[in-house]
Amino acid sequence: MTLAEFKATLSSTTAPAVPPLLVALWHDARGDWEAAHRVAQDVDDRDGAWVHAYLHRKEGDLGNAGYWYGQAHQPVAADALDAECERIVSALLR
């Protein structure tokens, strides 16, 4: 699946058949932060921490986001949230 194909699924009411972190970002992109967070917090690896960091950054909890960026071994993002989300989706699709 490509980034464009992932974005095309956002008009569907059903998440695509992709790994959990992409499902989390799908929920987030559709405006359901709670569902996204629920999925992301159950993935205990660096990618899960990165998605978790992004979600807390989006929420405005920058202290918590900073902790999760550290767990992900990622720099704290300072660009637009949409740009970060696309960067994460692209990395997860590789």
C-alpha positions as CSV (number, residue, x, y, z in Angstrom):
1,M,0.0,0.0,0.0
2,T,1.2,3.5,-0.8
3,L,0.6,6.7,1.1
4,A,-1.9,7.8,-1.5
5,E,-3.7,4.5,-1.2
6,F,-3.8,4.8,2.6
7,K,-5.2,8.3,2.3
8,A,-7.9,7.0,-0.1
9,T,-9.1,4.6,2.7
10,L,-10.0,7.5,4.9
11,S,-13.3,8.0,3.2
12,S,-14.3,4.4,4.2
13,T,-16.1,3.6,7.5
14,T,-14.0,0.5,7.9
15,A,-10.3,0.5,8.6
16,P,-8.1,-1.1,6.0
17,A,-6.4,-4.4,6.6
18,V,-3.1,-3.0,7.7
19,P,-0.9,-3.4,10.9
20,P,-2.2,-1.9,14.1
21,L,-0.2,1.3,14.1
22,L,-1.5,2.2,10.7
23,V,-5.0,1.5,12.0
24,A,-4.2,3.9,14.8
25,L,-3.2,6.6,12.4
26,W,-6.2,5.9,10.3
27,H,-8.5,6.5,13.3
28,D,-6.6,9.7,14.1
29,A,-6.9,11.0,10.5
30,R,-10.6,10.4,10.7
31,G,-10.9,12.4,13.9
32,D,-11.0,9.6,16.5
33,W,-8.0,10.4,18.7
34,E,-9.3,8.1,21.5
35,A,-9.4,5.0,19.2
36,A,-6.0,5.9,17.8
37,H,-4.5,6.2,21.3
38,R,-6.1,2.9,22.4
39,V,-4.5,1.0,19.5
40,A,-1.1,2.8,19.7
41,Q,-0.6,2.3,23.4
42,D,-0.9,-1.5,23.0
43,V,2.1,-1.6,20.6
44,D,5.2,-1.9,22.7
45,D,8.1,-1.1,20.4
46,R,9.8,2.0,18.9
47,D,7.3,2.5,16.2
48,G,4.5,2.3,18.8
49,A,6.3,4.9,20.9
50,W,6.6,7.1,17.8
51,V,2.9,7.0,17.0
52,H,2.2,7.5,20.7
53,A,4.4,10.6,20.8
54,Y,2.7,12.0,17.7
55,L,-0.7,11.5,19.3
56,H,0.3,13.2,22.5
57,R,1.8,16.1,20.6
58,K,-1.4,16.4,18.7
59,E,-3.3,16.3,22.0
60,G,-1.1,19.2,23.2
61,D,0.6,17.2,26.0
62,L,4.1,18.1,25.0
63,G,5.8,16.7,28.1
64,N,4.3,13.3,27.6
65,A,5.0,13.5,23.8
66,G,8.7,14.2,24.6
67,Y,8.9,11.1,26.8
68,W,7.5,9.0,23.9
69,Y,9.8,10.5,21.3
70,G,12.7,9.5,23.6
71,Q,11.3,5.9,23.8
72,A,11.0,5.9,20.0
73,H,14.6,7.2,19.5
74,Q,13.1,10.0,17.4
75,P,13.7,13.7,17.6
76,V,10.9,15.8,19.0
77,A,8.9,16.9,15.9
78,A,8.4,20.6,15.3
79,D,6.9,20.5,11.9
80,A,3.2,20.5,11.0
81,L,1.2,17.6,12.5
82,D,0.0,16.6,9.1
83,A,3.6,16.4,7.9
84,E,4.6,14.3,10.8
85,C,1.7,11.9,10.4
86,E,2.5,11.4,6.7
87,R,6.2,10.8,7.6
88,I,5.1,8.1,10.1
89,V,2.7,6.5,7.8
90,S,5.3,6.4,5.0
91,A,7.8,4.9,7.4
92,L,5.4,2.2,8.5
93,L,4.4,1.4,5.0
94,R,8.0,0.5,4.0
